[in-house]
Amino acid sequence: MSLLYEYRVFLFSGFIQTLLMSLVVALGTTAVAILLVAMLQSKLRLVSRLGYALVEVLRDIPLMVNVLMVYFMLPLIGLGFGPFWSVCVAISIWGGANGAQILRAGLHSVGQGQRETAAAFNFGPVKTLFLIVLPQAMPVILPPYISLMTAVVQATSLGAVVGATELLRAGQILIEQTTIMRGGSPAYLVYGSILVVYFVLCSLISFVGARLEAYYQRPYRTDASRKIDARAHEIEATVQTSA
């Protein structure tokens, strides 16, 4: 533990880099997922087929290969990124392709009758999406999407492969230097500590996701359903009495 304390500043800088990378890939994954699902839902046949092809191709490429392609091949066409952004772009593309399928499945879980009812009340497409469709789709979307978020956060450790100085890479440098200068490898200590950090980080994401899921599932709980039914019967009785 004294070794970790001695190099706390160096390891903390790697941890901050991991947090920043996690935030970027979470936002990037969501943005790419929304773009792709918009293409999948497009009424233009060419656009929807292009979206489907992109989703299938991006999902089928291994994430490690995706990172290496972005880092080594994009500079050949003048789109070179540094290690940090190469990893963020690669993970966001991969995560977005998987997230698009999750969003598509969630949106399709809401029956067409809901949209027709919204149209009957003169709701526009945007208002229907945010007020009618999404609140009902969220209980379906959230569990797999939160799992995807934990997966992309864990995938930021691939930054060590291309030299991004995130937490895992900082740990590798510390192990190498300590082994050379002092002899003996502290790999079990360093990697064990990194494991704990990722576990805590992903557990926090899962906790927040569970709270959001519970929030959106409130109307579907037994107690809430009973209260809604009881209130509906009260209103019905009042209407009949008034009549």
The 8 nearest C-alpha neighbors of each residue, nearest first, counted from 0:
[[1, 3, 2, 4, 188, 5, 189, 192],
 [0, 2, 4, 3, 5, 6, 7, 188],
 [3, 1, 5, 0, 4, 6, 7, 185],
 [4, 2, 0, 6, 1, 5, 7, 189],
 [3, 5, 7, 1, 2, 6, 0, 8],
 [4, 6, 2, 3, 7, 1, 8, 0],
 [7, 5, 3, 9, 4, 8, 10, 2],
 [6, 8, 4, 10, 9, 3, 5, 11],
 [9, 7, 11, 10, 6, 12, 5, 4],
 [8, 10, 12, 6, 11, 7, 13, 169],
 [11, 9, 13, 7, 12, 8, 169, 14],
 [10, 12, 14, 8, 13, 9, 7, 15],
 [11, 13, 15, 9, 14, 10, 8, 16],
 [14, 12, 166, 165, 16, 10, 11, 15],
 [13, 15, 11, 166, 17, 16, 12, 10],
 [16, 14, 18, 12, 17, 13, 11, 19],
 [15, 17, 13, 165, 19, 14, 18, 20],
 [18, 16, 14, 165, 20, 15, 19, 166],
 [17, 19, 15, 21, 20, 16, 22, 14],
 [20, 18, 22, 16, 21, 17, 15, 23],
 [19, 21, 17, 23, 18, 22, 16, 24],
 [22, 20, 18, 152, 24, 19, 23, 17],
 [21, 23, 19, 25, 20, 24, 18, 26],
 [22, 24, 20, 26, 25, 21, 27, 19],
 [23, 25, 27, 91, 21, 87, 26, 22],
 [26, 24, 22, 28, 23, 27, 21, 29],
 [27, 25, 29, 23, 24, 28, 30, 22],
 [26, 28, 24, 91, 30, 29, 25, 23],
 [29, 27, 91, 95, 94, 25, 31, 26],
 [28, 30, 32, 26, 27, 31, 33, 95],
 [29, 31, 27, 33, 32, 28, 26, 34],
 [30, 32, 95, 34, 28, 33, 29, 27],
 [33, 31, 95, 99, 29, 98, 35, 30],
 [34, 32, 36, 30, 31, 35, 37, 29],
 [35, 33, 31, 37, 32, 36, 30, 38],
 [34, 36, 38, 32, 37, 33, 50, 99],
 [35, 37, 39, 99, 33, 38, 34, 32],
 [38, 36, 40, 34, 35, 39, 41, 33],
 [37, 39, 35, 41, 50, 47, 36, 40],
 [38, 40, 47, 36, 50, 37, 41, 51],
 [41, 39, 37, 38, 36, 47, 42, 103],
 [42, 40, 38, 43, 47, 39, 37, 46],
 [41, 43, 44, 40, 47, 46, 39, 38],
 [44, 42, 41, 46, 45, 47, 38, 48],
 [43, 45, 47, 46, 42, 48, 41, 49],
 [44, 46, 48, 43, 47, 49, 50, 42],
 [47, 45, 49, 43, 48, 44, 38, 50],
 [46, 48, 39, 50, 38, 44, 49, 41],
 [47, 49, 51, 45, 50, 46, 44, 52],
 [50, 48, 46, 52, 47, 51, 45, 53],
 [51, 49, 47, 38, 53, 39, 48, 52],
 [50, 52, 48, 54, 49, 53, 39, 47],
 [53, 51, 49, 55, 50, 54, 56, 48],
 [54, 52, 50, 56, 51, 55, 57, 49],
 [55, 53, 96, 51, 57, 52, 56, 58],
 [54, 56, 58, 52, 53, 57, 59, 51],
 [57, 55, 53, 59, 58, 54, 52, 60],
 [58, 56, 54, 59, 60, 55, 93, 53],
 [59, 57, 55, 56, 60, 96, 54, 93],
 [58, 60, 56, 57, 55, 61, 54, 62],
 [59, 61, 57, 58, 62, 65, 56, 64],
 [62, 60, 64, 63, 65, 59, 58, 57],
 [61, 63, 65, 64, 60, 66, 93, 90],
 [64, 62, 66, 65, 61, 67, 157, 60],
 [65, 63, 67, 61, 62, 66, 68, 60],
 [64, 66, 62, 68, 63, 67, 89, 69],
 [67, 65, 89, 63, 69, 64, 68, 86],
 [66, 68, 64, 70, 65, 69, 71, 63],
 [69, 67, 72, 65, 71, 70, 66, 64],
 [68, 70, 66, 73, 67, 72, 85, 71],
 [69, 71, 67, 85, 68, 72, 66, 73],
 [72, 70, 68, 69, 67, 73, 74, 75],
 [73, 71, 68, 75, 74, 69, 70, 76],
 [72, 74, 78, 75, 69, 79, 76, 71],
 [75, 73, 79, 77, 78, 76, 72, 71],
 [76, 74, 73, 72, 77, 78, 79, 71],
 [77, 75, 74, 73, 78, 72, 79, 71],
 [76, 78, 74, 75, 79, 73, 72, 80],
 [79, 77, 74, 73, 76, 80, 75, 72],
 [78, 80, 74, 73, 77, 81, 70, 75],
 [81, 79, 85, 84, 78, 82, 70, 74],
 [80, 82, 83, 84, 85, 79, 70, 163],
 [83, 81, 163, 85, 84, 161, 162, 86],
 [84, 82, 163, 81, 85, 86, 87, 158],
 [83, 85, 87, 86, 81, 82, 80, 88],
 [86, 84, 82, 88, 70, 80, 87, 83],
 [85, 87, 89, 84, 88, 83, 66, 158],
 [88, 86, 84, 90, 24, 85, 89, 91],
 [89, 87, 91, 85, 86, 90, 84, 92],
 [90, 88, 66, 86, 92, 91, 87, 65],
 [91, 89, 93, 87, 92, 88, 94, 86],
 [92, 90, 28, 27, 94, 24, 88, 93],
 [93, 91, 95, 89, 90, 94, 88, 96],
 [92, 94, 90, 96, 95, 91, 57, 58],
 [95, 93, 91, 28, 97, 96, 92, 90],
 [96, 94, 32, 28, 31, 98, 92, 97],
 [95, 97, 54, 99, 93, 94, 98, 58],
 [98, 96, 94, 95, 99, 100, 58, 93],
 [97, 99, 95, 101, 32, 100, 96, 94],
 [100, 98, 32, 36, 102, 96, 101, 97],
 [99, 101, 103, 98, 102, 97, 104, 96],
 [102, 100, 98, 104, 99, 103, 140, 105],
 [103, 101, 105, 99, 104, 100, 140, 106],
 [102, 104, 100, 106, 105, 101, 99, 36],
 [105, 103, 107, 101, 102, 106, 100, 108],
 [106, 104, 136, 102, 140, 108, 139, 103],
 [105, 107, 103, 108, 104, 136, 109, 102],
 [106, 108, 104, 109, 105, 103, 110, 136],
 [107, 109, 105, 106, 110, 104, 136, 139],
 [110, 108, 107, 106, 136, 132, 135, 111],
 [111, 109, 112, 113, 108, 107, 114, 106],
 [110, 112, 114, 113, 115, 109, 107, 116],
 [111, 113, 115, 110, 114, 116, 109, 117],
 [112, 114, 116, 111, 115, 110, 117, 109],
 [115, 113, 117, 111, 116, 112, 118, 127],
 [116, 114, 112, 118, 117, 113, 119, 111],
 [115, 117, 119, 113, 118, 114, 112, 120],
 [118, 116, 114, 120, 122, 119, 115, 127],
 [119, 117, 121, 115, 122, 120, 116, 114],
 [118, 120, 116, 117, 121, 115, 122, 114],
 [121, 119, 117, 118, 122, 116, 115, 123],
 [120, 122, 118, 119, 123, 117, 116, 127],
 [123, 121, 118, 117, 120, 127, 126, 124],
 [122, 124, 126, 125, 127, 121, 118, 117],
 [125, 123, 127, 126, 128, 122, 118, 114],
 [126, 124, 128, 127, 123, 129, 122, 130],
 [127, 125, 123, 129, 128, 124, 130, 122],
 [128, 126, 131, 124, 125, 130, 129, 122],
 [127, 129, 132, 125, 126, 131, 133, 130],
 [128, 130, 126, 133, 127, 131, 132, 125],
 [131, 129, 127, 126, 128, 132, 134, 133],
 [132, 130, 127, 128, 129, 133, 134, 135],
 [131, 133, 128, 135, 134, 136, 127, 129],
 [132, 134, 136, 135, 129, 128, 137, 131],
 [135, 133, 137, 136, 132, 131, 130, 215],
 [136, 134, 133, 132, 137, 109, 138, 131],
 [135, 137, 133, 105, 139, 134, 106, 138],
 [136, 138, 140, 139, 134, 141, 135, 133],
 [139, 137, 140, 136, 141, 212, 215, 216],
 [138, 140, 137, 105, 136, 141, 142, 108],
 [141, 139, 137, 105, 138, 144, 142, 102],
 [140, 142, 144, 137, 138, 143, 145, 139],
 [143, 141, 145, 144, 140, 146, 139, 212],
 [144, 142, 146, 145, 141, 147, 140, 101],
 [145, 143, 147, 141, 146, 142, 140, 148],
 [144, 146, 148, 147, 142, 143, 141, 208],
 [145, 147, 143, 149, 144, 148, 150, 142],
 [146, 148, 144, 150, 145, 149, 143, 151],
 [149, 147, 145, 151, 150, 146, 152, 144],
 [148, 150, 152, 146, 201, 147, 151, 153],
 [149, 151, 147, 153, 148, 152, 154, 146],
 [152, 150, 154, 148, 153, 149, 147, 90],
 [153, 151, 149, 21, 154, 150, 155, 148],
 [152, 154, 150, 151, 155, 156, 149, 197],
 [153, 155, 151, 156, 152, 157, 150, 90],
 [156, 154, 157, 153, 152, 158, 151, 20],
 [155, 157, 158, 154, 167, 159, 153, 165],
 [158, 156, 159, 155, 160, 154, 63, 86],
 [157, 159, 163, 156, 160, 161, 155, 86],
 [158, 160, 168, 162, 157, 163, 161, 156],
 [161, 159, 158, 157, 162, 163, 168, 156],
 [162, 160, 159, 158, 82, 163, 70, 67],
 [161, 163, 159, 160, 82, 164, 158, 168],
 [164, 162, 158, 82, 83, 159, 165, 161],
 [165, 163, 168, 169, 13, 162, 166, 159],
 [164, 166, 13, 17, 16, 168, 163, 167],
 [165, 167, 13, 14, 169, 168, 17, 170],
 [168, 166, 170, 169, 165, 156, 159, 171],
 [167, 169, 159, 171, 164, 170, 165, 166],
 [170, 168, 166, 172, 167, 171, 13, 164],
 [169, 171, 167, 173, 168, 172, 189, 166],
 [170, 172, 168, 174, 173, 169, 175, 167],
 [173, 171, 175, 169, 174, 170, 176, 168],
 [172, 174, 170, 176, 171, 175, 177, 169],
 [175, 173, 171, 177, 172, 176, 178, 186],
 [176, 174, 172, 178, 173, 177, 171, 179],
 [177, 175, 179, 173, 178, 174, 180, 172],
 [176, 178, 174, 180, 181, 179, 175, 173],
 [177, 179, 182, 184, 175, 183, 176, 181],
 [178, 180, 176, 177, 182, 181, 175, 183],
 [181, 179, 177, 178, 176, 182, 175, 183],
 [182, 180, 177, 178, 179, 183, 176, 184],
 [183, 181, 178, 179, 180, 184, 177, 185],
 [182, 184, 178, 185, 181, 177, 179, 186],
 [183, 185, 178, 186, 174, 182, 177, 187],
 [186, 184, 188, 187, 174, 189, 183, 177],
 [185, 187, 189, 184, 188, 190, 174, 191],
 [188, 186, 190, 185, 191, 189, 184, 192],
 [189, 187, 191, 185, 186, 190, 192, 0],
 [190, 188, 192, 186, 191, 187, 170, 185],
 [189, 191, 193, 192, 187, 186, 188, 194],
 [190, 192, 194, 188, 189, 193, 187, 195],
 [191, 193, 195, 189, 194, 190, 188, 196],
 [194, 192, 190, 196, 195, 191, 189, 197],
 [195, 193, 191, 197, 192, 196, 198, 190],
 [194, 196, 198, 192, 193, 197, 199, 191],
 [197, 195, 193, 199, 198, 194, 200, 192],
 [198, 196, 200, 194, 199, 195, 201, 193],
 [197, 199, 195, 201, 196, 200, 202, 194],
 [200, 198, 202, 196, 197, 201, 195, 203],
 [199, 201, 197, 203, 202, 198, 196, 204],
 [200, 202, 204, 198, 203, 149, 199, 197],
 [203, 201, 205, 199, 204, 200, 198, 206],
 [204, 202, 206, 200, 201, 205, 199, 207],
 [203, 205, 201, 207, 202, 206, 208, 200],
 [204, 206, 208, 202, 203, 207, 209, 201],
 [207, 205, 203, 209, 208, 204, 202, 210],
 [208, 206, 210, 204, 209, 205, 203, 211],
 [209, 207, 205, 211, 206, 210, 145, 212],
 [208, 210, 212, 206, 207, 211, 205, 213],
 [209, 211, 213, 207, 212, 208, 214, 206],
 [212, 210, 214, 208, 213, 209, 207, 215],
 [211, 213, 209, 215, 214, 210, 138, 208],
 [212, 214, 216, 210, 211, 215, 209, 217],
 [215, 213, 211, 212, 216, 217, 210, 209],
 [214, 216, 212, 217, 213, 138, 211, 137],
 [215, 217, 213, 219, 214, 218, 138, 212],
 [216, 218, 219, 220, 215, 214, 213, 223],
 [219, 217, 216, 223, 220, 224, 215, 221],
 [220, 218, 216, 217, 224, 221, 223, 215],
 [221, 219, 223, 217, 222, 218, 224, 216],
 [220, 222, 224, 223, 225, 219, 218, 226],
 [223, 221, 225, 224, 220, 226, 219, 227],
 [222, 224, 226, 220, 225, 221, 218, 227],
 [225, 223, 227, 221, 226, 222, 220, 228],
 [226, 224, 228, 222, 223, 227, 229, 221],
 [225, 227, 229, 223, 224, 228, 230, 222],
 [226, 228, 224, 230, 225, 229, 231, 223],
 [227, 229, 231, 225, 230, 226, 224, 232],
 [230, 228, 226, 232, 231, 227, 225, 233],
 [229, 231, 233, 227, 232, 228, 226, 234],
 [230, 232, 228, 234, 229, 233, 227, 235],
 [233, 231, 235, 229, 230, 234, 236, 228],
 [234, 232, 230, 236, 235, 231, 237, 229],
 [233, 235, 237, 231, 236, 232, 238, 230],
 [236, 234, 232, 238, 233, 237, 231, 239],
 [235, 237, 233, 239, 238, 234, 232, 240],
 [238, 236, 234, 240, 235, 239, 241, 233],
 [237, 239, 241, 235, 236, 240, 242, 234],
 [238, 240, 242, 236, 241, 237, 235, 234],
 [241, 239, 237, 242, 238, 236, 235, 234],
 [242, 240, 238, 239, 237, 236, 235, 234],
 [241, 239, 240, 238, 237, 236, 235, 234]]
